[in-house]
């Protein structure tokens, strides 16, 4: 098993006074969720026939459309 060192911000340590926190379980669960999402996205991208240029153009179009939409409100 790999080992990761995590520095917990002092503001989060305040919760330890309420009840003990097992950071290993919390961080492990979150890493598993993130890695699962990365695998899911990689599978989706692998099926895509869009080129990087297509994606950039689509992203620009979506950004412009969203800006117009929110500026109207």
C-alpha positions in Angstrom: 0.0 0.0 0.0 1.2 3.5 -0.8 1.6 6.1 1.9 0.6 9.7 1.5 1.3 12.5 4.0 -1.5 15.0 4.4 -1.3 18.3 6.3 -4.6 19.1 7.9 -5.3 22.9 8.1 -5.7 24.1 11.6 -9.3 25.3 11.0 -10.2 21.6 10.4 -8.5 20.4 13.5 -11.2 22.3 15.6 -13.6 19.4 14.7 -11.4 16.9 16.5 -12.5 18.4 19.8 -16.1 17.4 19.0 -15.2 13.8 18.1 -12.0 12.0 17.0 -11.5 12.0 13.3 -9.9 9.2 11.4 -8.3 11.2 8.6 -7.1 8.1 6.9 -10.6 6.9 6.2 -11.8 10.4 5.1 -8.9 11.0 2.7 -8.9 7.4 1.4 -12.6 7.6 0.6 -12.2 11.0 -1.2 -9.2 9.7 -3.2 -11.2 6.6 -4.3 -14.1 8.9 -5.4 -11.7 11.2 -7.4 -9.9 8.3 -9.0 -13.2 6.7 -10.0 -14.3 9.9 -11.6 -11.0 10.2 -13.5 -11.4 6.6 -14.8 -15.0 7.4 -15.8 -14.0 10.6 -17.7 -11.1 8.8 -19.4 -13.5 6.2 -20.8 -15.8 8.9 -22.1 -12.9 10.8 -23.7 -11.5 7.6 -25.3 -14.8 7.1 -27.2 -14.7 10.7 -28.5 -14.0 11.5 -32.1 -13.5 15.2 -31.4 -10.1 16.7 -32.0 -8.5 19.0 -29.4 -9.2 21.9 -31.8 -12.9 20.8 -32.0 -13.1 20.8 -28.2 -11.5 24.3 -27.9 -14.0 25.7 -30.5 -16.9 24.1 -28.7 -15.7 25.4 -25.3 -15.4 28.9 -26.7 -19.0 28.7 -28.2 -20.4 27.5 -24.9 -18.6 30.2 -23.0 -19.9 32.9 -25.2 -23.4 31.6 -25.1 -23.3 31.4 -21.3 -21.9 34.9 -21.0 -24.7 36.2 -23.2 -27.3 34.3 -21.2 -26.2 35.6 -17.8 -25.6 39.2 -19.0 -29.2 39.4 -20.1 -30.4 38.7 -16.6 
